[in-house]
Amino acid sequence: MYLAPEKKAEIFKKHGKSAEDTGSTEGQIALFTYRIGHLTEHLKKNQKDFNTERSLVALVGKRRRLLDYLKKKDIERYRAIIKELGIRK
């Protein structure tokens, strides 16, 4: 599996409040960004994998909704996570 529990805990520790806080918005956005990057690399090698392509589009939509929520809730946290992850609109 591409996402070991240790890697997932590391992502949440770095971007969330703690390694166990899997519900924080920033942690979820960071996890989705990591998964999007992984699926993008997979699709570069396997162009005809349409199930993965559909999953990628769904993940991008989830991340977009979380980013919109965070932007509406706290613009400073939104700007910080965008800058930290290198996401641009």
PDB file of N, CA, C and O in Angstrom:
ATOM      1  N   MET A   1       0.847  -1.183   0.000  1.00  0.00           N
ATOM      2  CA  MET A   1       0.000   0.000   0.000  1.00  0.00           C
ATOM      3  C   MET A   1       0.887   1.239   0.000  1.00  0.00           C
ATOM      4  O   MET A   1       1.930   1.262   0.655  1.00  0.00           O
ATOM      5  N   TYR A   2       0.476   2.260  -0.729  1.00  0.00           N
ATOM      6  CA  TYR A   2       1.312   3.434  -0.893  1.00  0.00           C
ATOM      7  C   TYR A   2       1.298   4.350   0.325  1.00  0.00           C
ATOM      8  O   TYR A   2       2.211   5.160   0.485  1.00  0.00           O
ATOM      9  N   LEU A   3       0.293   4.245   1.185  1.00  0.00           N
ATOM     10  CA  LEU A   3       0.181   5.138   2.330  1.00  0.00           C
ATOM     11  C   LEU A   3       0.223   4.325   3.623  1.00  0.00           C
ATOM     12  O   LEU A   3      -0.795   3.812   4.087  1.00  0.00           O
ATOM     13  N   ALA A   4       1.420   4.220   4.190  1.00  0.00           N
ATOM     14  CA  ALA A   4       1.601   3.485   5.436  1.00  0.00           C
ATOM     15  C   ALA A   4       1.018   4.311   6.592  1.00  0.00           C
ATOM     16  O   ALA A   4       0.952   5.537   6.506  1.00  0.00           O
ATOM     17  N   PRO A   5       0.603   3.648   7.657  1.00  0.00           N
ATOM     18  CA  PRO A   5       0.074   4.388   8.809  1.00  0.00           C
ATOM     19  C   PRO A   5       1.070   5.403   9.377  1.00  0.00           C
ATOM     20  O   PRO A   5       0.677   6.454   9.883  1.00  0.00           O
ATOM     21  N   GLU A   6       2.352   5.080   9.287  1.00  0.00           N
ATOM     22  CA  GLU A   6       3.381   6.001   9.779  1.00  0.00           C
ATOM     23  C   GLU A   6       3.395   7.285   8.953  1.00  0.00           C
ATOM     24  O   GLU A   6       3.512   8.381   9.500  1.00  0.00           O
ATOM     25  N   LYS A   7       3.273   7.140   7.625  1.00  0.00           N
ATOM     26  CA  LYS A   7       3.262   8.303   6.737  1.00  0.00           C
ATOM     27  C   LYS A   7       2.025   9.164   6.991  1.00  0.00           C
ATOM     28  O   LYS A   7       2.104  10.393   7.007  1.00  0.00           O
ATOM     29  N   LYS A   8       0.890   8.508   7.187  1.00  0.00           N
ATOM     30  CA  LYS A   8      -0.360   9.215   7.458  1.00  0.00           C
ATOM     31  C   LYS A   8      -0.249   9.990   8.782  1.00  0.00           C
ATOM     32  O   LYS A   8      -0.666  11.146   8.862  1.00  0.00           O
ATOM     33  N   ALA A   9       0.306   9.358   9.806  1.00  0.00           N
ATOM     34  CA  ALA A   9       0.485  10.023  11.097  1.00  0.00           C
ATOM     35  C   ALA A   9       1.439  11.207  10.961  1.00  0.00           C
ATOM     36  O   ALA A   9       1.244  12.248  11.588  1.00  0.00           O
ATOM     37  N   GLU A  10       2.465  11.037  10.139  1.00  0.00           N
ATOM     38  CA  GLU A  10       3.429  12.124   9.916  1.00  0.00           C
ATOM     39  C   GLU A  10       2.757  13.331   9.249  1.00  0.00           C
ATOM     40  O   GLU A  10       3.009  14.475   9.626  1.00  0.00           O
ATOM     41  N   ILE A  11       1.906  13.064   8.264  1.00  0.00           N
ATOM     42  CA  ILE A  11       1.190  14.144   7.575  1.00  0.00           C
ATOM     43  C   ILE A  11       0.296  14.892   8.560  1.00  0.00           C
ATOM     44  O   ILE A  11       0.282  16.123   8.574  1.00  0.00           O
ATOM     45  N   PHE A  12      -0.453  14.153   9.387  1.00  0.00           N
ATOM     46  CA  PHE A  12      -1.346  14.798  10.346  1.00  0.00           C
ATOM     47  C   PHE A  12      -0.571  15.513  11.442  1.00  0.00           C
ATOM     48  O   PHE A  12      -1.022  16.544  11.941  1.00  0.00           O
ATOM     49  N   LYS A  13       0.590  14.984  11.825  1.00  0.00           N
ATOM     50  CA  LYS A  13       1.396  15.642  12.846  1.00  0.00           C
ATOM     51  C   LYS A  13       1.947  16.964  12.317  1.00  0.00           C
ATOM     52  O   LYS A  13       2.000  17.958  13.041  1.00  0.00           O
ATOM     53  N   LYS A  14       2.354  16.965  11.060  1.00  0.00           N
ATOM     54  CA  LYS A  14       2.949  18.167  10.471  1.00  0.00           C
ATOM     55  C   LYS A  14       1.908  19.245  10.177  1.00  0.00           C
ATOM     56  O   LYS A  14       2.164  20.427  10.406  1.00  0.00           O
ATOM     57  N   HIS A  15       0.749  18.857   9.677  1.00  0.00           N
ATOM     58  CA  HIS A  15      -0.235  19.839   9.230  1.00  0.00           C
ATOM     59  C   HIS A  15      -1.428  19.986  10.171  1.00  0.00           C
ATOM     60  O   HIS A  15      -2.099  21.018  10.152  1.00  0.00           O
ATOM     61  N   GLY A  16      -1.700  18.986  10.982  1.00  0.00           N
ATOM     62  CA  GLY A  16      -2.819  19.070  11.917  1.00  0.00           C
ATOM     63  C   GLY A  16      -2.324  19.494  13.284  1.00  0.00           C
ATOM     64  O   GLY A  16      -1.208  19.992  13.433  1.00  0.00           O
ATOM     65  N   LYS A  17      -3.161  19.292  14.269  1.00  0.00           N
ATOM     66  CA  LYS A  17      -2.773  19.650  15.630  1.00  0.00           C
ATOM     67  C   LYS A  17      -1.867  18.586  16.246  1.00  0.00           C
ATOM     68  O   LYS A  17      -0.930  18.906  16.977  1.00  0.00           O
ATOM     69  N   SER A  18      -2.158  17.301  15.939  1.00  0.00           N
ATOM     70  CA  SER A  18      -1.345  16.198  16.426  1.00  0.00           C
ATOM     71  C   SER A  18      -1.490  15.024  15.473  1.00  0.00           C
ATOM     72  O   SER A  18      -2.278  15.075  14.529  1.00  0.00           O
ATOM     73  N   ALA A  19      -0.727  13.966  15.721  1.00  0.00           N
ATOM     74  CA  ALA A  19      -0.779  12.793  14.848  1.00  0.00           C
ATOM     75  C   ALA A  19      -2.129  12.082  14.950  1.00  0.00           C
ATOM     76  O   ALA A  19      -2.562  11.439  13.994  1.00  0.00           O
ATOM     77  N   GLU A  20      -2.796  12.191  16.102  1.00  0.00           N
ATOM     78  CA  GLU A  20      -4.072  11.520  16.309  1.00  0.00           C
ATOM     79  C   GLU A  20      -5.255  12.366  15.844  1.00  0.00           C
ATOM     80  O   GLU A  20      -6.370  11.855  15.748  1.00  0.00           O
ATOM     81  N   ASP A  21      -5.036  13.646  15.555  1.00  0.00           N
ATOM     82  CA  ASP A  21      -6.114  14.548  15.162  1.00  0.00           C
ATOM     83  C   ASP A  21      -6.344  14.443  13.660  1.00  0.00           C
ATOM     84  O   ASP A  21      -5.864  15.269  12.882  1.00  0.00           O
ATOM     85  N   THR A  22      -7.084  13.417  13.270  1.00  0.00           N
ATOM     86  CA  THR A  22      -7.302  13.170  11.843  1.00  0.00           C
ATOM     87  C   THR A  22      -8.475  13.967  11.293  1.00  0.00           C
ATOM     88  O   THR A  22      -8.747  13.909  10.094  1.00  0.00           O
ATOM     89  N   GLY A  23      -9.168  14.703  12.135  1.00  0.00           N
ATOM     90  CA  GLY A  23     -10.330  15.443  11.688  1.00  0.00           C
ATOM     91  C   GLY A  23     -10.058  16.890  11.356  1.00  0.00           C
ATOM     92  O   GLY A  23     -10.942  17.577  10.845  1.00  0.00           O
ATOM     93  N   SER A  24      -8.854  17.376  11.631  1.00  0.00           N
ATOM     94  CA  SER A  24      -8.571  18.789  11.370  1.00  0.00           C
ATOM     95  C   SER A  24      -8.620  19.054   9.867  1.00  0.00           C
ATOM     96  O   SER A  24      -8.212  18.219   9.061  1.00  0.00           O
ATOM     97  N   THR A  25      -9.118  20.211   9.514  1.00  0.00           N
ATOM     98  CA  THR A  25      -9.280  20.566   8.109  1.00  0.00           C
ATOM     99  C   THR A  25      -7.936  20.604   7.399  1.00  0.00           C
ATOM    100  O   THR A  25      -7.804  20.086   6.290  1.00  0.00           O
ATOM    101  N   GLU A  26      -6.933  21.219   8.035  1.00  0.00           N
ATOM    102  CA  GLU A  26      -5.614  21.310   7.419  1.00  0.00           C
ATOM    103  C   GLU A  26      -4.996  19.936   7.201  1.00  0.00           C
ATOM    104  O   GLU A  26      -4.373  19.686   6.169  1.00  0.00           O
ATOM    105  N   GLY A  27      -5.170  19.045   8.176  1.00  0.00           N
ATOM    106  CA  GLY A  27      -4.645  17.689   8.045  1.00  0.00           C
ATOM    107  C   GLY A  27      -5.303  16.936   6.902  1.00  0.00           C
ATOM    108  O   GLY A  27      -4.626  16.235   6.150  1.00  0.00           O
ATOM    109  N   GLN A  28      -6.610  17.071   6.765  1.00  0.00           N
ATOM    110  CA  GLN A  28      -7.312  16.391   5.682  1.00  0.00           C
ATOM    111  C   GLN A  28      -6.912  16.948   4.322  1.00  0.00           C
ATOM    112  O   GLN A  28      -6.754  16.193   3.363  1.00  0.00           O
ATOM    113  N   ILE A  29      -6.747  18.268   4.234  1.00  0.00           N
ATOM    114  CA  ILE A  29      -6.320  18.879   2.979  1.00  0.00           C
ATOM    115  C   ILE A  29      -4.924  18.385   2.606  1.00  0.00           C
ATOM    116  O   ILE A  29      -4.657  18.089   1.441  1.00  0.00           O
ATOM    117  N   ALA A  30      -4.037  18.295   3.594  1.00  0.00           N
ATOM    118  CA  ALA A  30      -2.679  17.807   3.337  1.00  0.00           C
ATOM    119  C   ALA A  30      -2.703  16.339   2.891  1.00  0.00           C
ATOM    120  O   ALA A  30      -1.963  15.956   1.985  1.00  0.00           O
ATOM    121  N   LEU A  31      -3.540  15.528   3.518  1.00  0.00           N
ATOM    122  CA  LEU A  31      -3.644  14.120   3.137  1.00  0.00           C
ATOM    123  C   LEU A  31      -4.190  13.986   1.717  1.00  0.00           C
ATOM    124  O   LEU A  31      -3.672  13.201   0.923  1.00  0.00           O
ATOM    125  N   PHE A  32      -5.236  14.749   1.397  1.00  0.00           N
ATOM    126  CA  PHE A  32      -5.784  14.712   0.041  1.00  0.00           C
ATOM    127  C   PHE A  32      -4.747  15.162  -0.978  1.00  0.00           C
ATOM    128  O   PHE A  32      -4.676  14.603  -2.073  1.00  0.00           O
ATOM    129  N   THR A  33      -3.941  16.164  -0.636  1.00  0.00           N
ATOM    130  CA  THR A  33      -2.909  16.651  -1.546  1.00  0.00           C
ATOM    131  C   THR A  33      -1.870  15.566  -1.803  1.00  0.00           C
ATOM    132  O   THR A  33      -1.417  15.390  -2.934  1.00  0.00           O
ATOM    133  N   TYR A  34      -1.495  14.840  -0.756  1.00  0.00           N
ATOM    134  CA  TYR A  34      -0.531  13.740  -0.914  1.00  0.00           C
ATOM    135  C   TYR A  34      -1.112  12.651  -1.820  1.00  0.00           C
ATOM    136  O   TYR A  34      -0.434  12.147  -2.715  1.00  0.00           O
ATOM    137  N   ARG A  35      -2.386  12.295  -1.573  1.00  0.00           N
ATOM    138  CA  ARG A  35      -3.035  11.253  -2.380  1.00  0.00           C
ATOM    139  C   ARG A  35      -3.209  11.700  -3.832  1.00  0.00           C
ATOM    140  O   ARG A  35      -3.045  10.899  -4.752  1.00  0.00           O
ATOM    141  N   ILE A  36      -3.540  12.976  -4.039  1.00  0.00           N
ATOM    142  CA  ILE A  36      -3.691  13.511  -5.394  1.00  0.00           C
ATOM    143  C   ILE A  36      -2.369  13.421  -6.139  1.00  0.00           C
ATOM    144  O   ILE A  36      -2.337  13.055  -7.313  1.00  0.00           O
ATOM    145  N   GLY A  37      -1.287  13.753  -5.462  1.00  0.00           N
ATOM    146  CA  GLY A  37       0.037  13.642  -6.088  1.00  0.00           C
ATOM    147  C   GLY A  37       0.369  12.214  -6.476  1.00  0.00           C
ATOM    148  O   GLY A  37       0.911  11.961  -7.552  1.00  0.00           O
ATOM    149  N   HIS A  38       0.038  11.281  -5.590  1.00  0.00           N
ATOM    150  CA  HIS A  38       0.302   9.869  -5.874  1.00  0.00           C
ATOM    151  C   HIS A  38      -0.520   9.383  -7.062  1.00  0.00           C
ATOM    152  O   HIS A  38       0.008   8.707  -7.945  1.00  0.00           O
ATOM    153  N   LEU A  39      -1.800   9.721  -7.092  1.00  0.00           N
ATOM    154  CA  LEU A  39      -2.662   9.285  -8.196  1.00  0.00           C
ATOM    155  C   LEU A  39      -2.260   9.944  -9.513  1.00  0.00           C
ATOM    156  O   LEU A  39      -2.376   9.330 -10.574  1.00  0.00           O
ATOM    157  N   THR A  40      -1.792  11.182  -9.453  1.00  0.00           N
ATOM    158  CA  THR A  40      -1.343  11.868 -10.662  1.00  0.00           C
ATOM    159  C   THR A  40      -0.142  11.147 -11.268  1.00  0.00           C
ATOM    160  O   THR A  40      -0.072  10.957 -12.482  1.00  0.00           O
ATOM    161  N   GLU A  41       0.797  10.750 -10.420  1.00  0.00           N
ATOM    162  CA  GLU A  41       1.966  10.000 -10.901  1.00  0.00           C
ATOM    163  C   GLU A  41       1.539   8.661 -11.504  1.00  0.00           C
ATOM    164  O   GLU A  41       2.076   8.234 -12.526  1.00  0.00           O
ATOM    165  N   HIS A  42       0.576   8.007 -10.867  1.00  0.00           N
ATOM    166  CA  HIS A  42       0.074   6.733 -11.376  1.00  0.00           C
ATOM    167  C   HIS A  42      -0.555   6.913 -12.757  1.00  0.00           C
ATOM    168  O   HIS A  42      -0.348   6.093 -13.651  1.00  0.00           O
ATOM    169  N   LEU A  43      -1.322   7.986 -12.925  1.00  0.00           N
ATOM    170  CA  LEU A  43      -2.007   8.214 -14.197  1.00  0.00           C
ATOM    171  C   LEU A  43      -1.045   8.619 -15.312  1.00  0.00           C
ATOM    172  O   LEU A  43      -1.358   8.442 -16.489  1.00  0.00           O
ATOM    173  N   LYS A  44       0.103   9.150 -14.962  1.00  0.00           N
ATOM    174  CA  LYS A  44       1.099   9.468 -15.991  1.00  0.00           C
ATOM    175  C   LYS A  44       1.626   8.193 -16.640  1.00  0.00           C
ATOM    176  O   LYS A  44       1.972   8.180 -17.821  1.00  0.00           O
ATOM    177  N   LYS A  45       1.683   7.126 -15.852  1.00  0.00           N
ATOM    178  CA  LYS A  45       2.174   5.843 -16.365  1.00  0.00           C
ATOM    179  C   LYS A  45       1.054   5.003 -16.969  1.00  0.00           C
ATOM    180  O   LYS A  45       1.297   4.214 -17.882  1.00  0.00           O
ATOM    181  N   ASN A  46      -0.166   5.166 -16.470  1.00  0.00           N
ATOM    182  CA  ASN A  46      -1.309   4.350 -16.881  1.00  0.00           C
ATOM    183  C   ASN A  46      -2.442   5.259 -17.348  1.00  0.00           C
ATOM    184  O   ASN A  46      -3.392   5.509 -16.606  1.00  0.00           O
ATOM    185  N   GLN A  47      -2.339   5.749 -18.575  1.00  0.00           N
ATOM    186  CA  GLN A  47      -3.295   6.736 -19.070  1.00  0.00           C
ATOM    187  C   GLN A  47      -4.713   6.192 -19.196  1.00  0.00           C
ATOM    188  O   GLN A  47      -5.672   6.962 -19.126  1.00  0.00           O
ATOM    189  N   LYS A  48      -4.864   4.905 -19.376  1.00  0.00           N
ATOM    190  CA  LYS A  48      -6.192   4.340 -19.602  1.00  0.00           C
ATOM    191  C   LYS A  48      -6.869   3.814 -18.342  1.00  0.00           C
ATOM    192  O   LYS A  48      -7.884   3.123 -18.429  1.00  0.00           O
ATOM    193  N   ASP A  49      -6.330   4.127 -17.196  1.00  0.00           N
ATOM    194  CA  ASP A  49      -6.915   3.698 -15.931  1.00  0.00           C
ATOM    195  C   ASP A  49      -8.006   4.697 -15.539  1.00  0.00           C
ATOM    196  O   ASP A  49      -7.761   5.641 -14.788  1.00  0.00           O
ATOM    197  N   PHE A  50      -9.197   4.474 -16.055  1.00  0.00           N
ATOM    198  CA  PHE A  50     -10.276   5.436 -15.887  1.00  0.00           C
ATOM    199  C   PHE A  50     -10.872   5.415 -14.484  1.00  0.00           C
ATOM    200  O   PHE A  50     -11.409   6.425 -14.029  1.00  0.00           O
ATOM    201  N   ASN A  51     -10.785   4.285 -13.793  1.00  0.00           N
ATOM    202  CA  ASN A  51     -11.276   4.241 -12.413  1.00  0.00           C
ATOM    203  C   ASN A  51     -10.430   5.130 -11.516  1.00  0.00           C
ATOM    204  O   ASN A  51     -10.960   5.834 -10.657  1.00  0.00           O
ATOM    205  N   THR A  52      -9.131   5.101 -11.711  1.00  0.00           N
ATOM    206  CA  THR A  52      -8.245   5.960 -10.938  1.00  0.00           C
ATOM    207  C   THR A  52      -8.477   7.419 -11.297  1.00  0.00           C
ATOM    208  O   THR A  52      -8.423   8.294 -10.432  1.00  0.00           O
ATOM    209  N   GLU A  53      -8.733   7.679 -12.565  1.00  0.00           N
ATOM    210  CA  GLU A  53      -9.005   9.052 -12.998  1.00  0.00           C
ATOM    211  C   GLU A  53     -10.261   9.597 -12.314  1.00  0.00           C
ATOM    212  O   GLU A  53     -10.302  10.753 -11.891  1.00  0.00           O
ATOM    213  N   ARG A  54     -11.267   8.755 -12.215  1.00  0.00           N
ATOM    214  CA  ARG A  54     -12.511   9.152 -11.547  1.00  0.00           C
ATOM    215  C   ARG A  54     -12.262   9.409 -10.059  1.00  0.00           C
ATOM    216  O   ARG A  54     -12.802  10.360  -9.493  1.00  0.00           O
ATOM    217  N   SER A  55     -11.457   8.574  -9.437  1.00  0.00           N
ATOM    218  CA  SER A  55     -11.110   8.772  -8.030  1.00  0.00           C
ATOM    219  C   SER A  55     -10.338  10.070  -7.829  1.00  0.00           C
ATOM    220  O   SER A  55     -10.546  10.784  -6.848  1.00  0.00           O
ATOM    221  N   LEU A  56      -9.452  10.362  -8.765  1.00  0.00           N
ATOM    222  CA  LEU A  56      -8.667  11.589  -8.683  1.00  0.00           C
ATOM    223  C   LEU A  56      -9.576  12.817  -8.757  1.00  0.00           C
ATOM    224  O   LEU A  56      -9.408  13.764  -7.989  1.00  0.00           O
ATOM    225  N   VAL A  57     -10.522  12.800  -9.666  1.00  0.00           N
ATOM    226  CA  VAL A  57     -11.448  13.929  -9.804  1.00  0.00           C
ATOM    227  C   VAL A  57     -12.273  14.092  -8.525  1.00  0.00           C
ATOM    228  O   VAL A  57     -12.525  15.215  -8.087  1.00  0.00           O
ATOM    229  N   ALA A  58     -12.687  12.987  -7.933  1.00  0.00           N
ATOM    230  CA  ALA A  58     -13.460  13.048  -6.691  1.00  0.00           C
ATOM    231  C   ALA A  58     -12.618  13.631  -5.558  1.00  0.00           C
ATOM    232  O   ALA A  58     -13.111  14.441  -4.773  1.00  0.00           O
ATOM    233  N   LEU A  59     -11.356  13.227  -5.470  1.00  0.00           N
ATOM    234  CA  LEU A  59     -10.468  13.743  -4.426  1.00  0.00           C
ATOM    235  C   LEU A  59     -10.223  15.235  -4.592  1.00  0.00           C
ATOM    236  O   LEU A  59     -10.215  15.983  -3.614  1.00  0.00           O
ATOM    237  N   VAL A  60     -10.025  15.664  -5.829  1.00  0.00           N
ATOM    238  CA  VAL A  60      -9.807  17.089  -6.083  1.00  0.00           C
ATOM    239  C   VAL A  60     -11.049  17.878  -5.655  1.00  0.00           C
ATOM    240  O   VAL A  60     -10.929  18.965  -5.089  1.00  0.00           O
ATOM    241  N   GLY A  61     -12.222  17.341  -5.920  1.00  0.00           N
ATOM    242  CA  GLY A  61     -13.461  17.995  -5.498  1.00  0.00           C
ATOM    243  C   GLY A  61     -13.589  18.077  -3.993  1.00  0.00           C
ATOM    244  O   GLY A  61     -14.001  19.107  -3.460  1.00  0.00           O
ATOM    245  N   LYS A  62     -13.240  17.001  -3.297  1.00  0.00           N
ATOM    246  CA  LYS A  62     -13.281  17.002  -1.832  1.00  0.00           C
ATOM    247  C   LYS A  62     -12.332  18.042  -1.263  1.00  0.00           C
ATOM    248  O   LYS A  62     -12.678  18.787  -0.345  1.00  0.00           O
ATOM    249  N   ARG A  63     -11.114  18.081  -1.830  1.00  0.00           N
ATOM    250  CA  ARG A  63     -10.126  19.046  -1.348  1.00  0.00           C
ATOM    251  C   ARG A  63     -10.609  20.467  -1.613  1.00  0.00           C
ATOM    252  O   ARG A  63     -10.447  21.349  -0.769  1.00  0.00           O
ATOM    253  N   ARG A  64     -11.202  20.689  -2.782  1.00  0.00           N
ATOM    254  CA  ARG A  64     -11.707  22.024  -3.123  1.00  0.00           C
ATOM    255  C   ARG A  64     -12.790  22.466  -2.147  1.00  0.00           C
ATOM    256  O   ARG A  64     -12.810  23.619  -1.716  1.00  0.00           O
ATOM    257  N   ARG A  65     -13.702  21.537  -1.795  1.00  0.00           N
ATOM    258  CA  ARG A  65     -14.764  21.872  -0.843  1.00  0.00           C
ATOM    259  C   ARG A  65     -14.183  22.200   0.531  1.00  0.00           C
ATOM    260  O   ARG A  65     -14.634  23.141   1.184  1.00  0.00           O
ATOM    261  N   LEU A  66     -13.180  21.429   0.975  1.00  0.00           N
ATOM    262  CA  LEU A  66     -12.554  21.715   2.261  1.00  0.00           C
ATOM    263  C   LEU A  66     -11.834  23.061   2.236  1.00  0.00           C
ATOM    264  O   LEU A  66     -11.876  23.810   3.211  1.00  0.00           O
ATOM    265  N   LEU A  67     -11.170  23.367   1.113  1.00  0.00           N
ATOM    266  CA  LEU A  67     -10.494  24.657   0.993  1.00  0.00           C
ATOM    267  C   LEU A  67     -11.510  25.807   1.007  1.00  0.00           C
ATOM    268  O   LEU A  67     -11.265  26.843   1.626  1.00  0.00           O
ATOM    269  N   ASP A  68     -12.633  25.628   0.337  1.00  0.00           N
ATOM    270  CA  ASP A  68     -13.668  26.655   0.347  1.00  0.00           C
ATOM    271  C   ASP A  68     -14.223  26.859   1.755  1.00  0.00           C
ATOM    272  O   ASP A  68     -14.458  27.991   2.177  1.00  0.00           O
ATOM    273  N   TYR A  69     -14.431  25.762   2.474  1.00  0.00           N
ATOM    274  CA  TYR A  69     -14.900  25.839   3.864  1.00  0.00           C
ATOM    275  C   TYR A  69     -13.904  26.606   4.717  1.00  0.00           C
ATOM    276  O   TYR A  69     -14.284  27.489   5.486  1.00  0.00           O
ATOM    277  N   LEU A  70     -12.628  26.268   4.581  1.00  0.00           N
ATOM    278  CA  LEU A  70     -11.600  26.907   5.392  1.00  0.00           C
ATOM    279  C   LEU A  70     -11.475  28.388   5.033  1.00  0.00           C
ATOM    280  O   LEU A  70     -11.252  29.224   5.909  1.00  0.00           O
ATOM    281  N   LYS A  71     -11.616  28.704   3.771  1.00  0.00           N
ATOM    282  CA  LYS A  71     -11.543  30.102   3.329  1.00  0.00           C
ATOM    283  C   LYS A  71     -12.677  30.914   3.952  1.00  0.00           C
ATOM    284  O   LYS A  71     -12.481  32.056   4.369  1.00  0.00           O
ATOM    285  N   LYS A  72     -13.866  30.310   4.009  1.00  0.00           N
ATOM    286  CA  LYS A  72     -15.020  30.993   4.582  1.00  0.00           C
ATOM    287  C   LYS A  72     -14.891  31.106   6.105  1.00  0.00           C
ATOM    288  O   LYS A  72     -15.303  32.104   6.697  1.00  0.00           O
ATOM    289  N   LYS A  73     -14.317  30.078   6.729  1.00  0.00           N
ATOM    290  CA  LYS A  73     -14.235  30.013   8.181  1.00  0.00           C
ATOM    291  C   LYS A  73     -13.095  30.874   8.737  1.00  0.00           C
ATOM    292  O   LYS A  73     -13.298  31.647   9.673  1.00  0.00           O
ATOM    293  N   ASP A  74     -11.886  30.736   8.152  1.00  0.00           N
ATOM    294  CA  ASP A  74     -10.706  31.444   8.665  1.00  0.00           C
ATOM    295  C   ASP A  74      -9.727  31.669   7.516  1.00  0.00           C
ATOM    296  O   ASP A  74      -9.003  30.752   7.126  1.00  0.00           O
ATOM    297  N   ILE A  75      -9.704  32.874   6.980  1.00  0.00           N
ATOM    298  CA  ILE A  75      -8.915  33.177   5.789  1.00  0.00           C
ATOM    299  C   ILE A  75      -7.417  33.053   6.053  1.00  0.00           C
ATOM    300  O   ILE A  75      -6.665  32.715   5.139  1.00  0.00           O
ATOM    301  N   GLU A  76      -6.966  33.315   7.274  1.00  0.00           N
ATOM    302  CA  GLU A  76      -5.533  33.220   7.589  1.00  0.00           C
ATOM    303  C   GLU A  76      -5.048  31.773   7.555  1.00  0.00           C
ATOM    304  O   GLU A  76      -3.969  31.494   7.032  1.00  0.00           O
ATOM    305  N   ARG A  77      -5.835  30.851   8.108  1.00  0.00           N
ATOM    306  CA  ARG A  77      -5.477  29.429   8.056  1.00  0.00           C
ATOM    307  C   ARG A  77      -5.490  28.936   6.618  1.00  0.00           C
ATOM    308  O   ARG A  77      -4.652  28.123   6.228  1.00  0.00           O
ATOM    309  N   TYR A  78      -6.449  29.431   5.822  1.00  0.00           N
ATOM    310  CA  TYR A  78      -6.533  29.079   4.400  1.00  0.00           C
ATOM    311  C   TYR A  78      -5.261  29.508   3.677  1.00  0.00           C
ATOM    312  O   TYR A  78      -4.660  28.718   2.949  1.00  0.00           O
ATOM    313  N   ARG A  79      -4.854  30.748   3.876  1.00  0.00           N
ATOM    314  CA  ARG A  79      -3.647  31.261   3.211  1.00  0.00           C
ATOM    315  C   ARG A  79      -2.406  30.494   3.648  1.00  0.00           C
ATOM    316  O   ARG A  79      -1.517  30.236   2.836  1.00  0.00           O
ATOM    317  N   ALA A  80      -2.340  30.130   4.927  1.00  0.00           N
ATOM    318  CA  ALA A  80      -1.184  29.398   5.436  1.00  0.00           C
ATOM    319  C   ALA A  80      -1.090  28.008   4.802  1.00  0.00           C
ATOM    320  O   ALA A  80      -0.004  27.589   4.401  1.00  0.00           O
ATOM    321  N   ILE A  81      -2.206  27.293   4.705  1.00  0.00           N
ATOM    322  CA  ILE A  81      -2.162  25.933   4.155  1.00  0.00           C
ATOM    323  C   ILE A  81      -1.897  25.961   2.658  1.00  0.00           C
ATOM    324  O   ILE A  81      -1.214  25.079   2.137  1.00  0.00           O
ATOM    325  N   ILE A  82      -2.427  26.961   1.957  1.00  0.00           N
ATOM    326  CA  ILE A  82      -2.167  27.096   0.519  1.00  0.00           C
ATOM    327  C   ILE A  82      -0.681  27.310   0.282  1.00  0.00           C
ATOM    328  O   ILE A  82      -0.085  26.695  -0.603  1.00  0.00           O
ATOM    329  N   LYS A  83      -0.097  28.178   1.075  1.00  0.00           N
ATOM    330  CA  LYS A  83       1.334  28.501   0.921  1.00  0.00           C
ATOM    331  C   LYS A  83       2.200  27.310   1.303  1.00  0.00           C
ATOM    332  O   LYS A  83       3.180  27.005   0.624  1.00  0.00           O
ATOM    333  N   GLU A  84       1.838  26.637   2.392  1.00  0.00           N
ATOM    334  CA  GLU A  84       2.626  25.511   2.885  1.00  0.00           C
ATOM    335  C   GLU A  84       2.629  24.328   1.919  1.00  0.00           C
ATOM    336  O   GLU A  84       3.661  23.687   1.719  1.00  0.00           O
ATOM    337  N   LEU A  85       1.474  24.042   1.321  1.00  0.00           N
ATOM    338  CA  LEU A  85       1.361  22.891   0.430  1.00  0.00           C
ATOM    339  C   LEU A  85       1.683  23.235  -1.032  1.00  0.00           C
ATOM    340  O   LEU A  85       1.856  22.340  -1.860  1.00  0.00           O
ATOM    341  N   GLY A  86       1.759  24.515  -1.336  1.00  0.00           N
ATOM    342  CA  GLY A  86       2.046  24.901  -2.710  1.00  0.00           C
ATOM    343  C   GLY A  86       0.859  24.748  -3.633  1.00  0.00           C
ATOM    344  O   GLY A  86       1.029  24.535  -4.833  1.00  0.00           O
ATOM    345  N   ILE A  87      -0.344  24.855  -3.091  1.00  0.00           N
ATOM    346  CA  ILE A  87      -1.571  24.753  -3.887  1.00  0.00           C
ATOM    347  C   ILE A  87      -1.908  26.168  -4.347  1.00  0.00           C
ATOM    348  O   ILE A  87      -1.784  27.127  -3.585  1.00  0.00           O
ATOM    349  N   ARG A  88      -2.321  26.281  -5.566  1.00  0.00           N
ATOM    350  CA  ARG A  88      -2.807  27.586  -6.020  1.00  0.00           C
ATOM    351  C   ARG A  88      -4.140  27.395  -6.706  1.00  0.00           C
ATOM    352  O   ARG A  88      -4.411  26.346  -7.291  1.00  0.00           O
ATOM    353  N   LYS A  89      -4.965  28.415  -6.628  1.00  0.00           N
ATOM    354  CA  LYS A  89      -6.306  28.317  -7.174  1.00  0.00           C
ATOM    355  C   LYS A  89      -6.312  28.557  -8.656  1.00  0.00           C
ATOM    356  O   LYS A  89      -7.370  28.512  -9.284  1.00  0.00           O
TER     357      LYS A  89
END
